[in-house]
Amino acid sequence: MENNELERNKAIYLTINVFGFFLGVGLLFTALYMMGIIIFIMIFIHVLIMGGRISNKEKKIAEGKEQLQIDLYNKKISELKSKYGDITNIIKLSPYSLDCQVLVFEEKNRIIIFDKDMALNDIVSCDIQDSPRTFGGDTITTHKSTASVIGRAAIGGVLFGGVGAAIGGLSGKEKSIRTSEYTIHDYDAVITINDLSNPVIKINFKDDKENLNKLFSLMKIIIKRNDNQKG
């Protein structure tokens, strides 16, 4: 409801300003040009007042949505704790979304990977893939400055006359500079699970090495324990 009301207010706000703008432009070329100037001043004041109100309204709606998301998240976490006990470990790629988190409940031998609930024993393997992109490393050629050209021209003129001045003026050296290279990583964790219908969970970490290392270490421990249980 609030979104619909806000959109209606925006439409009215825009209509009034557009109408007033064209009316003001039309009056500027008539004997009532002062009225046109007054209309432009009124539009400016209207933009300041209504623009601020709409901005505050949008901010409140955004805050309301965020709080709703937080409340829903806390409710889900509370339900999971009631079902599986305390959270042993949690990795968050997003603060209030189970779709972007990994939760471990060691007491009940459960793990939730991006809202997919399974037993710890279902983890088979974990591989890390990287799709890096390298930027920079370009060669930039810099030309001689005006000051150095004039200096060489003057010296050339003394030694070789007018022709020498031209030769001296064109004898400046060019310099090549190579920019530094930098790499942006794009990491994926590929987790294989014991599920024939959907055996792979792929998580993109972008360049978040910290959470990637946390997940990889967690998976290593889980897989090692699973191997020990089999042995």
trRosetta pair geometry for C-beta under 8 A, 3 or more apart (Angstrom, degrees):
i j d omega theta_ij theta_ji phi_ij phi_ji
1 4 5.9 -56 -151 35 31 110
1 5 6.4 28 154 -16 65 107
2 5 5.7 -55 -148 39 32 111
2 6 6.2 35 153 -22 66 107
2 57 7.7 -166 178 -180 103 100
2 61 5.5 -179 122 -102 130 110
2 64 7.7 58 54 54 162 158
3 6 5.6 -55 -147 36 30 112
3 7 6.4 30 155 -19 65 105
3 61 6.6 115 -77 -152 74 147
4 7 5.8 -53 -148 35 30 110
4 8 6.5 32 152 -19 63 104
5 8 5.7 -53 -150 35 33 112
5 9 6.4 33 152 -19 65 105
6 9 5.6 -54 -149 36 32 112
6 10 6.4 36 152 -22 65 104
6 54 7.0 116 -157 -146 91 84
6 57 5.5 175 -110 131 110 129
6 58 6.7 118 -159 -77 145 72
6 61 6.7 -52 -40 -39 156 152
7 10 5.6 -50 -149 34 33 115
7 11 6.5 35 152 -21 64 103
8 11 5.7 -54 -150 34 33 111
8 12 6.4 30 153 -16 66 105
9 12 5.8 -54 -147 38 32 109
9 13 6.0 36 153 -23 66 110
9 50 7.9 -165 168 -168 103 107
9 54 6.3 -177 117 -100 121 101
9 57 7.5 41 67 60 155 169
10 13 5.5 -55 -144 38 29 115
10 14 6.2 27 157 -18 65 107
10 54 6.3 100 -85 -139 81 140
11 14 5.9 -55 -146 37 27 109
11 15 6.2 29 155 -21 63 108
12 15 5.7 -56 -146 36 29 112
12 16 6.3 29 158 -19 65 106
13 16 6.2 -57 -150 34 25 109
13 17 6.5 18 157 -13 61 111
13 46 8.0 173 -150 155 82 105
13 50 5.1 176 -126 148 119 141
13 51 7.9 137 -177 -71 141 58
13 54 6.6 -46 -34 -54 169 142
14 17 5.9 -62 -148 40 29 108
14 18 6.1 26 158 -18 67 110
15 18 6.0 -58 -144 38 27 107
15 19 6.1 23 160 -16 64 111
16 19 6.0 -60 -146 40 26 108
16 20 6.1 22 158 -16 64 113
16 46 6.9 -117 119 167 125 153
17 20 5.8 -57 -143 41 28 110
17 21 6.2 33 156 -26 64 106
17 43 5.7 104 -136 -151 76 105
17 46 6.7 -169 -86 102 90 128
17 47 6.6 75 -111 -76 132 92
18 21 5.7 -52 -148 30 29 114
18 22 6.7 18 160 -9 63 105
19 22 6.4 -62 -151 41 28 102
19 23 6.1 27 154 -18 65 113
20 23 5.6 -57 -143 40 30 113
20 24 6.1 33 158 -21 66 107
20 39 5.5 -168 -172 176 91 105
20 40 8.0 156 146 -85 101 38
20 42 6.9 -118 -163 90 143 105
20 43 4.7 169 115 -81 135 112
20 46 7.6 99 33 35 168 153
21 24 5.9 -58 -151 35 26 110
21 25 6.5 26 153 -18 63 106
21 40 7.8 68 -118 -104 58 75
21 43 6.3 94 -70 -123 72 164
22 25 5.6 -49 -145 35 35 113
22 26 6.3 37 155 -20 64 105
23 26 5.8 -56 -151 35 30 112
23 27 6.4 25 154 -16 64 109
23 36 7.6 -164 127 -117 64 77
23 39 5.9 -123 99 -172 102 162
24 27 5.8 -59 -147 38 31 108
24 28 6.6 44 153 -35 64 99
24 36 4.4 115 -163 -161 62 76
24 37 7.5 123 -159 -58 106 18
24 39 3.9 -156 -86 90 101 123
24 40 4.8 123 -167 -54 155 81
24 43 7.0 -85 -26 -14 149 135
25 28 5.8 -46 -156 15 33 117
25 29 7.8 13 157 -5 59 101
25 36 7.0 142 -46 -155 9 125
26 29 6.8 -74 -170 37 34 98
26 30 7.2 16 145 -10 67 117
26 36 7.3 -166 70 -103 49 121
27 30 5.5 -71 -151 40 46 110
27 32 4.9 -69 -158 99 102 98
27 33 6.1 157 140 -107 76 36
27 35 5.1 -93 177 84 149 97
27 36 3.2 -178 88 -65 105 101
27 39 6.8 108 37 11 143 137
28 33 4.9 57 -144 -136 40 90
28 36 4.2 -140 -58 119 65 164
28 37 7.5 98 -99 -51 88 70
29 33 7.2 101 -27 -91 14 102
30 33 6.3 172 66 -54 53 70
30 36 7.8 130 43 -34 89 125
32 35 4.3 -17 167 24 97 124
32 36 6.7 113 117 -24 78 87
33 36 5.2 -47 -156 30 45 118
33 37 6.7 48 147 -20 69 97
34 37 5.5 -47 -152 32 39 113
34 38 6.5 42 148 -20 66 102
35 38 5.5 -51 -149 35 36 114
35 39 6.4 41 150 -23 66 102
36 39 5.6 -51 -150 32 33 114
36 40 6.7 34 151 -18 64 101
37 40 5.7 -52 -153 34 34 112
37 41 6.6 35 149 -18 65 103
38 41 5.6 -53 -152 35 34 113
38 42 6.4 35 150 -19 66 105
39 42 5.6 -54 -148 37 33 112
39 43 6.4 37 151 -22 65 102
40 43 5.6 -49 -147 33 33 113
40 44 6.5 37 152 -22 63 103
41 44 5.6 -52 -152 32 33 114
41 45 6.6 30 151 -15 65 104
42 45 5.7 -54 -149 38 34 109
42 46 6.1 37 151 -22 66 108
43 46 5.4 -56 -147 38 31 115
43 47 6.3 36 153 -24 66 102
44 47 5.8 -50 -150 30 29 112
44 48 6.7 28 152 -17 61 104
45 48 5.7 -55 -153 35 34 112
45 49 6.3 22 156 -11 68 110
46 49 6.1 -60 -142 42 29 103
46 50 5.6 3 172 4 69 117
47 50 6.7 -60 -124 51 19 93
47 51 5.1 23 173 -23 60 124
48 51 6.2 -50 -125 38 12 110
48 52 6.4 12 163 -17 53 111
49 52 6.2 -67 -159 34 22 107
49 53 6.6 16 152 -15 62 108
50 53 5.5 -53 -146 37 38 113
50 54 6.2 35 156 -18 69 105
51 54 6.0 -55 -146 38 29 108
51 55 6.2 31 154 -21 63 109
52 55 5.6 -55 -146 36 30 114
52 56 6.4 29 156 -17 64 106
53 56 5.9 -57 -150 37 30 109
53 57 6.3 31 152 -21 64 107
54 57 5.5 -53 -147 36 33 114
54 58 6.3 34 154 -19 66 104
55 58 5.8 -53 -149 36 30 111
55 59 6.4 33 151 -21 63 106
56 59 5.5 -53 -149 35 33 115
56 60 6.4 33 154 -19 66 104
57 60 5.8 -54 -150 35 31 110
57 61 6.5 31 152 -18 64 105
58 61 5.7 -54 -148 36 33 111
58 62 6.3 33 154 -19 66 107
59 62 5.7 -55 -148 37 30 111
59 63 6.3 30 154 -18 65 107
60 63 5.7 -54 -146 38 31 112
60 64 6.3 35 152 -23 64 106
61 64 5.6 -54 -150 34 31 114
61 65 6.5 31 153 -18 64 103
62 65 5.8 -52 -150 35 32 110
62 66 6.4 32 152 -19 64 106
63 66 5.6 -54 -147 37 32 113
63 67 6.3 32 154 -19 66 106
64 67 5.8 -54 -146 36 30 109
64 68 6.4 33 153 -21 64 105
65 68 5.6 -54 -149 34 32 114
65 69 6.4 33 152 -19 65 104
66 69 5.7 -54 -152 35 32 112
66 70 6.4 33 150 -19 65 105
66 96 8.0 106 -167 52 71 158
67 70 5.5 -51 -148 36 35 114
67 71 6.3 36 153 -20 66 104
68 71 5.7 -53 -147 36 31 111
68 72 6.4 29 155 -16 64 106
69 72 5.9 -55 -147 38 30 109
69 73 6.2 32 154 -21 64 108
69 96 5.2 97 135 124 101 132
69 97 7.5 -29 -177 -71 116 83
70 73 5.7 -56 -148 36 29 113
70 74 6.3 27 156 -17 66 107
70 96 5.2 -69 -96 -130 59 149
71 74 5.9 -55 -145 38 29 109
71 75 6.4 32 154 -22 63 107
72 75 5.6 -55 -150 34 31 114
72 76 6.5 30 153 -18 65 104
73 76 5.9 -56 -152 35 31 109
73 77 6.4 30 152 -18 66 106
73 96 4.2 -124 -30 -165 164 81
73 97 6.8 -78 -98 -69 121 31
73 98 7.0 171 -132 -31 83 85
74 77 5.6 -52 -145 37 33 113
74 78 6.2 38 154 -22 65 105
75 78 5.7 -54 -150 35 30 113
75 79 6.5 30 152 -19 63 105
76 79 5.7 -54 -150 36 33 111
76 80 6.4 32 153 -19 66 106
76 98 5.9 -94 124 -35 150 138
77 80 5.7 -55 -148 37 32 111
77 81 6.4 32 154 -19 65 106
77 87 7.8 -38 -159 -44 99 134
78 81 5.8 -54 -148 35 30 111
78 82 6.5 32 152 -20 63 105
79 82 5.7 -54 -150 34 32 113
79 83 6.4 24 153 -14 64 111
80 83 5.7 -62 -148 42 32 108
80 84 5.8 -23 172 26 72 111
80 87 7.8 46 114 -73 119 99
80 103 7.0 33 152 120 155 157
80 105 7.4 -145 163 -60 99 138
80 112 7.2 -57 -136 -22 142 153
81 84 6.8 -74 -120 59 22 74
81 85 6.7 -41 -161 140 59 11
81 86 6.5 28 -140 -96 98 35
81 87 6.9 -64 -91 -33 93 84
83 108 7.7 -27 130 -30 71 175
84 105 3.7 3 149 -179 128 166
84 107 6.8 140 165 69 69 99
84 108 4.2 -114 -147 30 80 144
84 110 5.1 -90 -130 46 138 138
85 105 5.8 129 60 -164 85 107
85 107 3.9 -22 63 60 158 147
85 108 5.9 160 15 -22 109 102
86 105 7.5 152 83 -132 38 80
86 107 6.9 87 43 -10 74 133
87 90 5.4 15 161 -47 136 111
87 103 5.5 -70 -135 -160 113 102
87 104 6.9 98 -169 66 70 55
87 105 6.4 -62 -111 -85 48 73
88 104 4.5 -64 65 104 104 100
88 105 6.2 150 -1 -117 97 21
88 106 4.0 71 -58 -10 155 104
88 107 7.5 170 -51 -13 111 75
89 102 7.8 -13 114 113 94 93
89 103 7.5 166 88 -153 55 39
89 104 4.2 21 48 36 91 122
89 106 8.0 70 1 -37 90 104
89 218 6.2 -177 121 -116 156 128
90 101 6.4 -9 -169 -176 92 113
90 102 6.9 162 -153 85 45 58
90 103 5.1 0 -107 -107 85 72
90 104 7.3 -143 -65 21 49 74
91 101 6.5 161 82 -158 56 62
91 102 4.3 9 48 49 105 104
91 211 5.6 121 -171 -156 107 95
91 214 5.2 161 -108 111 119 127
91 215 5.5 93 -156 -72 177 86
91 218 7.1 -121 -35 -6 132 155
92 95 5.8 51 170 -99 139 42
92 100 7.2 57 -166 115 57 88
92 101 5.1 -12 -108 -110 61 99
92 211 7.6 -107 67 -117 43 132
93 100 4.2 -107 73 169 100 101
93 101 6.7 -154 24 -77 74 49
93 203 7.6 -169 -37 -174 153 113
93 205 7.2 -124 -109 -116 124 66
93 208 7.2 151 -123 67 90 168
93 211 6.2 133 -84 153 77 165
94 97 4.3 -3 99 40 130 111
94 99 7.5 -1 47 73 136 78
94 100 3.6 63 15 76 109 142
94 101 6.9 -100 54 -49 74 86
97 100 4.8 45 90 24 110 100
97 101 6.8 163 92 -15 56 101
98 101 5.4 -72 -135 43 41 112
98 103 7.6 -41 -137 -9 92 125
98 112 6.8 -37 -169 143 109 133
98 114 7.6 122 143 -160 62 29
98 115 4.6 97 122 -80 101 88
99 114 5.7 26 -170 -166 44 76
99 115 5.0 -15 -91 -16 55 127
100 114 6.6 24 -89 -117 25 85
101 112 7.5 23 101 105 88 103
101 114 7.1 144 50 -88 40 44
102 111 7.1 -4 -173 -177 87 99
102 112 7.0 172 -151 89 42 60
102 113 5.2 7 -115 -114 89 65
102 114 7.2 -17 -74 -33 71 62
102 215 6.3 105 20 -111 161 100
102 218 7.3 140 125 94 140 160
103 111 7.0 168 87 -156 52 53
103 112 4.5 6 53 51 98 105
104 110 7.7 161 -158 93 44 55
104 111 5.2 -12 -107 -108 68 86
104 120 7.5 56 -144 -90 96 112
104 218 7.0 -147 -46 -163 142 127
105 108 4.9 -2 125 44 116 99
105 109 7.7 -29 97 33 79 17
105 110 4.4 3 58 62 110 96
105 111 7.3 -164 26 -76 69 39
105 112 7.8 47 -6 -9 103 95
106 109 7.1 25 -166 -78 37 41
106 120 7.8 36 -118 -52 57 150
109 119 5.6 8 133 -153 98 87
109 120 5.0 -106 -171 17 70 108
109 121 7.0 14 172 -17 118 93
110 117 6.6 -10 -171 -166 115 87
110 118 7.2 154 -153 86 69 30
110 119 6.3 -61 -103 -109 55 44
110 120 6.8 -109 -76 -32 7 81
111 117 8.0 162 87 -148 40 45
111 118 6.1 -24 65 70 82 78
111 119 7.5 48 20 154 84 14
111 120 5.3 99 -18 -87 111 68
111 123 7.0 18 44 -45 153 119
111 222 7.3 3 -53 -117 153 151
112 115 6.6 7 177 -111 105 18
112 116 6.7 155 -159 70 59 40
112 117 5.1 -19 -103 -95 87 66
112 118 7.8 142 -95 21 40 64
113 116 5.1 -27 68 59 78 99
113 118 7.2 -22 15 26 102 111
113 191 6.7 -95 -167 68 164 160
113 201 5.4 58 122 159 136 166
113 203 7.6 -105 -180 -56 104 129
114 201 6.7 168 35 -167 123 121
114 203 6.6 -172 -42 -95 133 106
116 201 6.5 -143 43 -100 152 134
118 122 4.4 -81 163 52 123 149
118 123 7.8 133 107 -48 126 71
118 193 6.3 2 154 -162 174 139
118 195 7.5 -90 -110 -49 140 124
119 122 4.9 111 64 -15 77 100
120 123 6.2 -36 -174 7 50 112
120 222 5.4 -133 -168 -148 100 110
120 225 7.4 -10 143 86 128 128
120 226 7.1 -155 134 -68 85 103
121 194 7.4 -24 122 16 74 144
121 226 5.6 138 -131 -118 58 107
121 229 7.3 -73 -111 73 105 154
122 193 4.9 27 146 -167 98 95
122 194 4.3 -123 -147 37 71 100
122 195 6.8 39 -172 -38 123 90
123 126 7.3 -11 -174 -44 109 101
123 191 6.7 -54 -137 -172 90 110
123 192 7.9 98 -167 81 52 57
123 193 6.1 -41 -101 -108 41 77
123 194 7.8 -51 -6 -7 13 90
123 219 6.5 -152 -178 -143 139 80
123 222 4.9 31 65 126 152 129
123 223 6.0 -104 120 -74 109 75
123 226 6.5 -159 72 -32 87 151
124 192 4.3 -62 71 106 114 98
124 193 6.1 174 4 -110 96 18
124 194 5.9 130 -51 -54 107 75
124 199 8.0 -14 22 -170 142 97
124 223 7.5 39 153 -117 18 103
125 191 7.4 176 91 -152 48 47
125 192 4.5 19 50 40 88 115
125 223 6.5 66 -104 -114 43 142
126 189 6.2 -11 -168 -173 102 98
126 190 7.1 153 -156 79 50 50
126 191 5.0 -10 -105 -104 84 74
126 192 7.4 -146 -69 19 40 72
126 215 7.6 -158 -169 140 148 92
126 216 6.3 -178 124 -126 132 63
126 219 3.7 17 -5 154 157 156
126 220 7.4 -96 51 -54 125 59
126 223 6.9 -135 6 -38 98 136
127 189 7.6 154 80 -159 42 50
127 190 4.7 -16 63 61 92 104
127 192 7.9 44 0 -17 97 101
128 187 6.3 -23 -168 -161 98 104
128 188 7.3 152 -159 80 49 51
128 189 6.0 -25 -102 -103 69 64
128 190 7.6 -173 -82 18 19 80
128 212 6.9 82 -127 180 124 115
128 216 6.2 -14 -58 -94 123 131
129 187 7.1 144 80 -157 50 52
129 188 4.4 -11 61 60 101 101
129 189 8.0 -173 23 -79 75 18
129 190 6.1 49 -9 -17 112 116
130 185 5.6 -44 -153 -156 110 100
130 186 6.7 127 -161 66 57 54
130 187 5.4 -22 -99 -99 77 67
130 188 7.7 -167 -74 21 32 72
131 185 7.9 119 64 -167 45 53
131 186 4.4 -36 65 71 90 113
131 188 7.5 40 -6 -8 101 107
132 183 5.0 1 -175 -176 121 115
132 184 6.8 154 -155 79 68 43
132 185 5.1 -33 -99 -105 86 61
132 186 6.9 179 -83 18 33 77
133 183 6.9 155 78 -155 40 65
133 184 5.1 -13 60 59 94 94
133 186 7.1 45 -8 -13 96 113
134 137 7.0 18 149 -2 111 133
134 181 5.8 -2 -174 -172 106 112
134 182 7.4 163 -151 85 62 31
134 183 4.9 -30 -98 -98 72 82
135 181 7.1 154 81 -154 41 62
135 182 5.7 -21 63 64 90 79
135 183 7.5 164 18 -92 71 32
135 184 7.0 32 -4 -6 113 102
136 179 4.7 -121 -163 116 93 108
136 180 5.5 -18 162 94 152 47
136 181 4.5 -176 85 -108 107 40
136 182 5.5 70 9 13 134 75
137 178 6.6 -7 -159 -180 46 100
137 179 6.4 -80 -31 76 11 80
137 180 7.6 -32 -65 146 54 18
137 181 4.1 24 -54 -79 100 102
138 178 7.2 178 88 -149 30 60
138 179 5.1 15 49 28 76 117
139 176 5.4 -4 -174 -173 105 111
139 177 7.3 151 -156 77 55 37
139 178 5.3 -29 -98 -96 69 75
139 179 7.9 -143 -75 5 23 77
140 176 7.0 150 78 -157 41 58
140 177 5.0 -23 64 65 95 90
140 178 7.6 168 18 -89 73 24
140 179 6.5 66 -11 -38 113 98
141 174 5.5 8 -175 169 104 122
141 175 7.2 149 -157 79 56 39
141 176 5.2 -28 -98 -98 70 74
141 177 7.9 170 -87 20 22 69
142 174 6.8 162 78 -165 47 71
142 175 4.8 -18 59 66 100 93
142 176 7.6 -179 16 -85 73 24
142 177 6.4 37 -14 -4 112 111
143 172 7.6 72 176 110 70 125
143 174 5.7 -31 -106 -114 53 90
144 148 4.9 -108 -178 79 104 127
144 149 5.8 122 117 -57 119 87
144 172 3.0 -2 -58 149 168 144
144 173 6.6 107 -68 53 110 39
144 174 7.0 -89 -29 -81 78 52
145 148 4.9 94 58 8 81 99
145 149 7.1 -142 98 -6 44 87
146 149 5.6 -57 -152 34 35 113
146 150 6.4 32 155 -18 69 104
147 150 6.0 -56 -152 35 31 108
147 151 6.4 31 152 -19 64 108
148 151 5.5 -53 -148 37 35 115
148 152 6.3 31 157 -16 67 105
148 172 5.4 103 117 -114 116 128
149 152 6.1 -58 -149 38 29 106
149 153 6.2 30 153 -22 64 109
149 169 5.3 47 -177 -158 87 74
149 172 5.7 -65 -83 -29 73 139
150 153 5.6 -56 -147 36 31 114
150 154 6.4 33 155 -23 65 103
150 169 7.6 22 -89 -117 27 93
151 154 5.9 -54 -151 31 29 109
151 155 6.6 23 155 -12 64 105
152 155 5.8 -55 -148 39 35 108
152 156 6.0 36 153 -20 68 109
152 168 4.2 -169 150 165 80 87
152 169 5.9 157 92 -89 99 31
152 171 5.5 -151 175 56 146 101
152 172 6.1 -157 0 -60 155 84
153 156 5.7 -56 -145 39 29 112
153 157 6.2 35 154 -26 64 105
153 165 4.8 44 -171 -169 80 79
153 166 7.5 33 -129 -78 94 21
153 168 5.0 157 -99 94 30 105
153 169 3.7 31 -82 -74 102 94
154 157 5.7 -52 -151 30 30 114
154 158 6.8 30 153 -19 62 102
154 165 7.5 31 -81 -126 20 93
154 168 7.5 -114 40 116 32 147
155 158 5.8 -54 -156 31 34 111
155 159 6.5 16 155 -7 67 110
155 168 5.6 -178 73 -150 80 149
156 159 6.1 -67 -146 45 32 101
156 160 5.6 -36 -179 38 72 109
156 164 4.0 -167 168 148 82 81
156 165 4.8 152 96 -98 104 29
156 166 7.4 -127 125 39 145 31
156 167 5.4 -176 -154 71 141 81
156 168 2.1 -149 -31 -18 132 130
156 169 6.6 -105 35 -22 146 65
156 171 7.4 147 -68 5 133 128
157 160 7.3 -78 -115 59 15 68
157 161 6.8 -11 -157 179 53 11
157 162 7.0 24 -128 -94 85 31
157 164 6.0 166 -87 88 25 97
157 165 3.7 32 -75 -80 88 103
157 168 6.9 -98 -22 34 61 141
158 164 7.8 -96 52 106 38 137
159 164 5.4 -151 80 178 79 156
159 168 7.8 121 41 -61 111 131
160 163 5.9 -83 139 80 108 80
160 164 2.0 135 72 -70 108 134
160 165 7.4 -156 76 -23 92 51
160 167 6.5 -11 77 40 156 128
160 168 7.4 165 37 -31 119 106
161 164 5.3 103 48 13 49 105
161 165 7.3 -84 120 -13 35 91
162 165 5.6 -48 -156 21 34 115
162 166 7.2 29 152 -14 63 99
163 166 5.8 -54 -161 34 40 109
163 167 6.4 36 145 -17 70 105
164 167 5.4 -54 -145 39 39 111
164 168 5.9 38 156 -19 71 105
165 168 5.8 -54 -143 39 27 109
165 169 6.1 30 155 -23 62 109
166 169 5.7 -55 -146 35 28 113
166 170 6.5 10 160 -6 63 110
167 170 6.3 -72 -152 43 27 98
167 171 6.3 38 152 -44 65 112
168 171 5.6 -54 -147 14 32 121
169 172 7.9 -32 171 -15 36 99
184 207 6.0 -84 -168 -67 72 137
185 206 7.8 105 99 151 70 47
185 207 4.7 116 64 -114 84 86
185 209 7.6 57 71 -65 145 97
186 204 7.3 -20 179 -158 85 101
186 206 6.0 -40 -127 -141 65 42
186 207 6.9 -44 -79 -59 42 72
187 204 7.4 140 89 -159 53 52
187 205 4.4 -23 81 60 105 109
187 206 7.0 -1 36 76 76 17
187 207 6.9 114 1 -105 97 31
187 208 7.3 -117 48 53 121 62
187 209 7.3 115 -13 -90 153 58
187 212 5.1 -1 117 -106 154 150
188 202 5.7 -8 -174 -170 116 95
188 203 6.7 150 -159 76 62 45
188 204 5.4 -30 -101 -99 80 61
188 205 7.1 -179 -90 13 26 81
189 202 7.3 162 81 -154 51 45
189 203 4.6 -7 55 58 99 101
189 205 6.5 64 -15 -26 97 115
189 212 6.5 -179 -54 -139 112 81
189 215 5.5 -49 -93 114 168 141
189 216 6.8 -144 -116 -70 120 81
189 219 7.7 175 -171 -26 126 151
190 200 6.3 -23 -167 -159 89 107
190 201 7.7 154 -158 79 41 49
190 202 5.4 -7 -106 -106 71 81
191 200 7.1 139 75 -158 51 53
191 201 4.4 -16 62 61 106 98
191 202 7.6 -167 24 -75 71 34
191 203 7.2 31 -4 -2 109 105
191 219 6.7 -135 -111 -116 106 137
192 199 5.9 2 -153 159 77 93
192 200 6.0 -27 -101 -98 60 68
193 198 7.8 5 65 106 115 74
193 199 6.1 -168 60 -158 64 49
193 200 7.5 176 19 -83 82 19
193 201 6.3 45 -13 -8 121 106
194 199 7.7 6 -118 -128 11 84
195 198 5.1 -21 121 65 125 67
195 199 5.4 -175 72 -89 71 50
196 199 6.5 10 -117 -60 22 104
203 215 7.2 -124 78 -162 149 169
205 208 4.4 -118 174 57 92 96
205 209 7.7 113 137 -71 133 27
205 211 6.0 -170 -138 84 117 103
205 212 4.5 110 148 -71 175 102
205 215 7.8 -148 -75 20 134 140
208 211 4.8 0 141 35 119 107
208 212 5.9 141 100 -23 72 94
209 212 5.3 -62 -143 42 32 117
209 213 6.0 34 161 -22 70 105
210 213 6.2 -58 -153 33 24 107
210 214 6.7 24 150 -18 60 107
211 214 5.3 -49 -147 34 38 117
211 215 6.4 38 155 -18 68 102
212 215 6.0 -56 -151 36 29 108
212 216 6.2 25 154 -17 65 109
213 216 5.7 -55 -140 39 31 110
213 217 6.1 31 160 -18 66 107
214 217 6.1 -59 -149 38 25 107
214 218 6.3 26 154 -19 62 110
215 218 5.6 -59 -149 38 31 114
215 219 6.2 30 155 -19 67 107
216 219 5.7 -53 -146 37 30 111
216 220 6.5 36 152 -24 63 104
217 220 5.6 -50 -150 31 33 115
217 221 6.7 32 154 -17 63 103
218 221 6.0 -57 -155 34 31 109
218 222 6.4 27 152 -16 66 108
219 222 5.7 -56 -145 39 33 111
219 223 6.0 30 159 -18 68 109
220 223 6.0 -57 -142 40 26 107
220 224 6.2 27 157 -20 62 109
221 224 5.8 -57 -147 36 27 111
221 225 6.4 26 156 -16 63 107
222 225 5.9 -59 -151 37 29 109
222 226 6.4 30 152 -20 64 107
223 226 5.6 -53 -148 36 33 114
223 227 6.4 35 152 -20 65 104
224 227 5.7 -53 -150 35 32 112
224 228 6.4 32 152 -20 65 105
225 228 5.6 -52 -147 35 33 113
225 229 6.5 36 154 -21 65 103
226 229 5.8 -53 -151 33 32 112
226 230 6.6 32 151 -19 64 104
227 230 5.7 -55 -153 34 34 112
227 231 6.4 30 151 -18 66 107
228 231 5.6 -55 -147 37 33 110
